[in-house]
Amino acid sequence: MFGLDSVLPGIVDGAFKVLDKIIPDPAARDAAKLALMQAEGQQALAEMQTQLSAILAEAQSPDPWTSRARPSFLYIIYLVILLCIVGGIIGIWWPGHVQTAATNITMLFNGIPDSLWTLFGVGYLGYTGARSFDKWRGAGR
C-alpha cells in the first residue's frame, strides 16, 4: 500500500534543504524547521487517528458478523498452524502416517473443482472490496 508516511520524510528533508538556502537567519530557519516538523507530526497523528477510528468502529459494531469476522478467521489460521505443529511432532514416530495424511488432504483439496475455488475467491474479494468502498464512501454511519 502506498502511503503518505513513505513519501513524507523525503519531502521534509527536501524542505529542510530549501529552508537552509532561503532563510539566512539561523533562529528564523530553526523556527521554520520546528514548524515543519510539528506539521509533519500532526499529519501522522491525524492519519493514525483515522485508522484507529475505523478499527474501533468495526470492533464495536452491533452486527456480530462484522465484529467477529477477523478474530474467527485468525482462530481458524491458529488452528491450522497448531495442527501442523502437532502433525510434525506425530511425524517423529509415525512418518508414514503423516505422509499419507498429507497426501489425502492434498487429494481432497484437488478434488474441489476450480470453478468453486474461483467462486470463493471472487466472493471473498468482492465482499472485502465492497466493505472497503462502503468505508471510503462513509456508508453505515
N, C-alpha and C positions, 0 to 999 in steps of 0.2 A: 504494500500500500504506500502510495506516495503522500507524504505529509509535510506540513509546513516546518515541523521540527527538524527535518533533514536538510532543508534549504536555509533556514533562518541563521544558523551560525555563520555560514559563508556571507550572507548579506550583512550581518552585523560586523564581521571582520572587515569587509569592504567599506562599510560606512565609517568605521574607526579610522581607516587609512585616509578616507576623504576628509574627515574632520581634522586629522593631523595636518593636512595640507592647507585647508581653507581657514582654519582658526589659529591665528598666531599666538594668542594669549593662552598660556598653559592652564590657568584657572578656568577660563571660559571653555577650553577644549575638554577639560576633565568634567565640567558640569554637563556639557553636551553628551559626553560618553556615558555619564551616570544616567542621564535622562533616557538615552537609547537602551541601556541595559535594563532600566526599570520597565520600559515599554515592552521589551522582549519578555521579561518575567511576567508581566500582566497578560500578554498574549498566551504564554504557555499555561498560566493558571486558568484563563478562560477556556482554553481547549480542554484541559483536564476536567474542569467542572462540567463541561458539556458531556464528555464521555461518561463521567460518574453519574450524572443525572439520568442518562439513558439506561445505564445498568441498573440503577436503583428503581427506576420506573418499571422496568421489566421484572425485577425481582419482587416488587410489591403489587404486581398485577393481581386483580381478583380472579382472573382466569387461571385455574390450576395447570392447564396445559402450557401456558406461557411461562409461569413462574418455575415449573419443574422440568421443562424440556431439556435445558442444558445439564442440570445435575443428573437426570435419568440417563442421558447419553454418556456422561462421564462414568457413571456407575457401571454401565454395560462394558465400556472400554476397560475399566479397572478389573472387572470380572474376567474379561478375555486375557488380560495380562497375567492375572493370578492363575488362571487355568494353564497358561503357557509355562509359568514357573513350576507349577505342580507337575505338569506333563514332563518337564525337563528333569525334575527330581525322580519321578517314577521311571523315566527312561534309563536311569542308572542301573536299575535292577531288571527291567523288562524292556530292553531297547526294541525288540521285535514288535511288541505290542504297541509301543508309541509310534513306530514307523507305520504299522497297519492302521492305527487310528488317524494319523496324518494323511495317509493315502485315502482312507474312507471319507474324511472331511473334504479333501480336495475333490474327490469324485462327486460328493453331494453338491458342492458349490458349482462344479462344472455341469451338473445336471439341470441347473436353473437356466431356462432359456435366456438368450441375450436380450430378447425384447423385454423381459421382466426387469433385467438389470438396467436397461435403458429407461424404462418407465420409472423405476425407483430414482435413478439419477435426475431425470427431468423433473419429477415431482419434488424431490428434495431441493434441487437448485431453484425451482420455481417458487417454492414456499419461502426459502430464505431471501430470494430476490424481491418477492412481494412484500415481505416484512421490512426489508431494508428500504424499499420505496415508500412504504407507509410511514416509517420513522422519519425519512427525509422530508416527506410531504407534511408531516405533523398530524397525520390522522390518528384517531384513537385517544385523543387527549381530552 
